Amino acid sequence: MFRQTAFGMALSTLVLASGLMTAPVPGNNFTKKNAHAQSFNTSSQAAMSNFNSQNSTLEKLVFEQINQYRASQGLSQLTLNVSITQQARIHSQNMAKGTVKFSHHGFEQRVKAIPLKYDSAGENVAFNIGYSDPAYQAVVGWLNSPGHLKNIQGKYKLTGVGVATNAKGEVYLTQIFINTR
């Protein structure tokens, strides 16, 4: 897709992975016995050290835009949760580094690593490059995609947003939704 900018033509791309949801799972919660989930938690120190203020701004913009949309539809506002955000950041950073492919792979482990009791969870991911407004582009893409929209409109209470940008200028965005008990 080509997009006209003030500086001429620029190549811009937006890619979305289909929204992923889990069915309500009674009794699902974080446990120290889950070694794989714990490995996601131990990655958090590295995730925080690679984080910058531009990514923080993008995370805030995604969170605000999603809540604005939910309010416009008469839906309750989501509450930002630091543990959920941490897992979303780790996933975005892993995709940006090429450690994992752009996908929902590992979603169950990310959710299990969040120390909350939950009934259901969902995840939206996006990747874009060449946009001056990557958060807006991701949200618009999600709103225009039935699977992503279902997550955005879902009966969730908590959310976390993670953004990572690599040296190529690729921006990876992850939003995780959780319905707690």
The 8 nearest C-alpha neighbors of each residue, nearest first, counted from 0:
[[1, 11, 12, 2, 10, 13, 9, 3],
 [2, 0, 10, 11, 9, 3, 8, 12],
 [1, 3, 9, 8, 4, 11, 10, 0],
 [4, 2, 8, 7, 9, 1, 5, 6],
 [3, 5, 7, 6, 8, 2, 9, 131],
 [4, 6, 7, 3, 8, 9, 2, 131],
 [7, 5, 4, 8, 3, 9, 2, 10],
 [8, 6, 4, 5, 3, 9, 2, 10],
 [9, 7, 3, 4, 2, 10, 6, 1],
 [10, 8, 2, 11, 1, 3, 7, 4],
 [9, 11, 1, 129, 2, 0, 12, 8],
 [12, 10, 129, 128, 130, 0, 1, 9],
 [11, 13, 127, 128, 0, 129, 14, 10],
 [14, 12, 127, 126, 15, 128, 11, 125],
 [15, 13, 126, 125, 127, 12, 16, 140],
 [16, 14, 125, 124, 17, 126, 13, 140],
 [15, 17, 124, 102, 18, 125, 14, 123],
 [16, 18, 146, 15, 19, 147, 123, 144],
 [19, 17, 147, 146, 123, 122, 16, 20],
 [18, 20, 122, 121, 17, 123, 21, 103],
 [21, 19, 121, 120, 122, 22, 18, 150],
 [20, 22, 120, 119, 121, 23, 19, 24],
 [21, 23, 119, 24, 20, 120, 118, 121],
 [24, 22, 119, 118, 21, 25, 120, 117],
 [23, 25, 118, 27, 22, 119, 26, 117],
 [26, 24, 27, 118, 23, 117, 119, 28],
 [25, 27, 28, 24, 116, 118, 117, 180],
 [28, 26, 25, 24, 117, 116, 118, 29],
 [29, 27, 116, 115, 117, 26, 30, 111],
 [28, 30, 114, 111, 115, 112, 113, 116],
 [31, 29, 32, 33, 28, 114, 111, 112],
 [30, 32, 33, 29, 37, 34, 36, 112],
 [33, 31, 30, 34, 37, 36, 29, 35],
 [32, 34, 36, 31, 35, 30, 37, 29],
 [35, 33, 37, 36, 32, 38, 31, 30],
 [36, 34, 38, 37, 33, 108, 39, 112],
 [35, 37, 112, 108, 39, 38, 33, 34],
 [36, 38, 34, 40, 39, 35, 112, 33],
 [39, 37, 41, 35, 40, 36, 34, 42],
 [38, 40, 42, 37, 36, 41, 112, 109],
 [39, 41, 37, 42, 38, 43, 112, 36],
 [42, 40, 38, 43, 39, 37, 44, 45],
 [43, 41, 39, 40, 45, 44, 46, 38],
 [42, 44, 46, 41, 45, 40, 47, 85],
 [45, 43, 47, 46, 42, 48, 41, 40],
 [46, 44, 48, 43, 47, 42, 49, 41],
 [47, 45, 43, 44, 49, 89, 48, 42],
 [46, 48, 50, 44, 45, 49, 43, 85],
 [47, 49, 45, 46, 50, 44, 51, 43],
 [50, 48, 46, 47, 45, 51, 92, 163],
 [49, 51, 47, 48, 46, 54, 52, 163],
 [52, 50, 54, 53, 55, 49, 48, 47],
 [51, 53, 55, 54, 56, 50, 57, 58],
 [54, 52, 56, 55, 51, 57, 50, 58],
 [53, 55, 57, 56, 52, 162, 51, 58],
 [56, 54, 52, 58, 53, 57, 59, 51],
 [55, 57, 59, 53, 54, 58, 52, 60],
 [56, 58, 54, 60, 59, 55, 134, 61],
 [59, 57, 55, 61, 56, 60, 160, 161],
 [58, 60, 62, 56, 57, 61, 63, 55],
 [59, 61, 57, 63, 58, 62, 64, 56],
 [62, 60, 64, 58, 134, 63, 59, 65],
 [61, 63, 59, 65, 60, 64, 58, 66],
 [62, 64, 60, 66, 65, 61, 67, 59],
 [65, 63, 67, 61, 66, 62, 60, 68],
 [64, 66, 68, 62, 67, 63, 61, 69],
 [65, 67, 69, 63, 68, 64, 76, 70],
 [68, 66, 64, 70, 65, 69, 63, 71],
 [67, 69, 71, 65, 66, 70, 64, 72],
 [68, 70, 74, 66, 72, 71, 67, 65],
 [71, 69, 73, 67, 72, 74, 68, 66],
 [70, 72, 68, 69, 73, 67, 74, 66],
 [73, 71, 69, 70, 74, 68, 152, 67],
 [74, 72, 70, 71, 69, 75, 68, 76],
 [75, 73, 69, 70, 72, 76, 152, 71],
 [76, 74, 77, 70, 69, 73, 156, 66],
 [75, 77, 66, 69, 74, 78, 70, 156],
 [76, 78, 156, 157, 158, 66, 79, 75],
 [79, 77, 157, 158, 156, 80, 76, 159],
 [78, 80, 158, 159, 157, 77, 81, 84],
 [81, 79, 83, 82, 159, 158, 84, 157],
 [80, 82, 84, 83, 85, 79, 159, 158],
 [83, 81, 85, 84, 80, 113, 86, 114],
 [82, 84, 159, 86, 85, 80, 81, 113],
 [159, 85, 83, 81, 160, 87, 82, 86],
 [84, 86, 82, 88, 83, 87, 81, 89],
 [85, 87, 89, 83, 88, 84, 109, 90],
 [86, 88, 161, 84, 90, 173, 85, 89],
 [161, 89, 87, 91, 85, 90, 86, 162],
 [88, 90, 86, 92, 46, 87, 91, 93],
 [89, 91, 93, 87, 88, 92, 94, 86],
 [92, 90, 88, 94, 171, 163, 93, 89],
 [93, 91, 95, 163, 89, 94, 90, 88],
 [92, 94, 98, 90, 96, 91, 95, 99],
 [93, 95, 97, 99, 91, 92, 96, 101],
 [94, 96, 92, 165, 97, 93, 91, 163],
 [97, 95, 93, 98, 94, 92, 165, 99],
 [96, 98, 94, 99, 95, 93, 100, 101],
 [97, 99, 93, 96, 94, 100, 95, 92],
 [100, 98, 94, 97, 93, 101, 104, 96],
 [101, 99, 102, 94, 97, 98, 104, 93],
 [100, 102, 94, 99, 103, 16, 126, 124],
 [103, 101, 104, 100, 16, 124, 99, 94],
 [102, 104, 106, 105, 19, 101, 124, 16],
 [105, 103, 102, 106, 99, 100, 101, 107],
 [104, 106, 108, 107, 103, 109, 90, 102],
 [107, 105, 109, 108, 103, 104, 110, 122],
 [106, 108, 110, 109, 105, 111, 104, 21],
 [107, 109, 111, 36, 105, 106, 110, 112],
 [110, 108, 106, 112, 107, 111, 86, 105],
 [109, 111, 107, 112, 113, 108, 106, 120],
 [110, 112, 108, 29, 113, 109, 36, 107],
 [113, 111, 36, 109, 110, 29, 37, 108],
 [112, 114, 110, 111, 115, 82, 29, 83],
 [115, 113, 29, 112, 28, 116, 82, 111],
 [116, 114, 113, 28, 29, 117, 179, 111],
 [117, 115, 28, 179, 27, 180, 29, 114],
 [116, 118, 179, 180, 178, 119, 27, 115],
 [117, 119, 23, 24, 178, 179, 25, 180],
 [120, 118, 23, 178, 21, 117, 22, 177],
 [119, 121, 177, 176, 21, 20, 178, 122],
 [122, 120, 20, 176, 19, 175, 150, 21],
 [121, 123, 175, 19, 174, 18, 176, 20],
 [122, 124, 18, 174, 173, 147, 175, 19],
 [125, 123, 173, 172, 16, 15, 174, 122],
 [124, 126, 15, 172, 14, 171, 137, 16],
 [127, 125, 171, 14, 170, 13, 172, 15],
 [126, 128, 13, 12, 170, 169, 14, 133],
 [127, 129, 169, 12, 11, 130, 170, 168],
 [128, 130, 11, 10, 12, 131, 9, 127],
 [131, 129, 132, 133, 128, 11, 127, 136],
 [130, 132, 133, 129, 128, 134, 136, 135],
 [131, 133, 130, 135, 134, 136, 57, 137],
 [132, 134, 136, 130, 135, 131, 137, 127],
 [135, 133, 137, 136, 61, 57, 132, 138],
 [134, 136, 138, 137, 133, 132, 139, 61],
 [137, 135, 133, 139, 134, 138, 140, 132],
 [136, 138, 140, 134, 135, 139, 125, 133],
 [137, 139, 141, 135, 140, 136, 142, 134],
 [140, 138, 142, 136, 141, 137, 135, 143],
 [141, 139, 137, 143, 138, 142, 136, 144],
 [140, 142, 147, 138, 144, 143, 139, 148],
 [141, 143, 148, 139, 140, 144, 138, 147],
 [144, 142, 140, 141, 139, 145, 148, 147],
 [143, 145, 141, 147, 142, 146, 148, 140],
 [146, 144, 148, 147, 149, 143, 142, 141],
 [147, 145, 18, 149, 148, 144, 17, 150],
 [146, 148, 18, 141, 150, 149, 144, 145],
 [147, 149, 151, 142, 145, 150, 146, 144],
 [148, 150, 146, 152, 147, 151, 153, 145],
 [151, 149, 153, 147, 148, 152, 121, 146],
 [150, 152, 148, 149, 153, 147, 65, 69],
 [153, 151, 149, 150, 148, 69, 154, 74],
 [154, 152, 150, 155, 151, 149, 148, 176],
 [155, 153, 178, 152, 156, 150, 75, 74],
 [154, 156, 178, 177, 153, 157, 176, 77],
 [155, 157, 77, 178, 177, 78, 179, 154],
 [158, 156, 78, 177, 77, 79, 176, 155],
 [159, 157, 176, 79, 175, 80, 177, 78],
 [158, 84, 160, 83, 175, 79, 80, 174],
 [161, 159, 174, 84, 58, 87, 173, 175],
 [88, 160, 162, 87, 173, 84, 172, 58],
 [161, 163, 172, 54, 171, 91, 88, 58],
 [164, 162, 92, 171, 91, 170, 95, 54],
 [165, 163, 170, 169, 168, 95, 171, 162],
 [164, 166, 167, 95, 168, 169, 163, 96],
 [165, 167, 168, 164, 169, 95, 96, 170],
 [168, 166, 165, 169, 164, 128, 170, 95],
 [169, 167, 166, 165, 164, 128, 170, 129],
 [170, 168, 128, 164, 167, 165, 127, 171],
 [169, 171, 164, 127, 126, 163, 128, 168],
 [172, 170, 126, 163, 91, 162, 125, 95],
 [171, 173, 162, 125, 124, 91, 161, 126],
 [174, 172, 124, 161, 87, 160, 123, 91],
 [175, 173, 160, 123, 122, 159, 87, 124],
 [174, 176, 122, 159, 158, 121, 87, 123],
 [175, 177, 158, 121, 120, 157, 122, 155],
 [178, 176, 120, 157, 155, 119, 158, 179],
 [177, 179, 155, 156, 119, 117, 118, 120],
 [180, 178, 117, 116, 118, 177, 156, 115],
 [179, 117, 116, 118, 178, 115, 119, 25]]
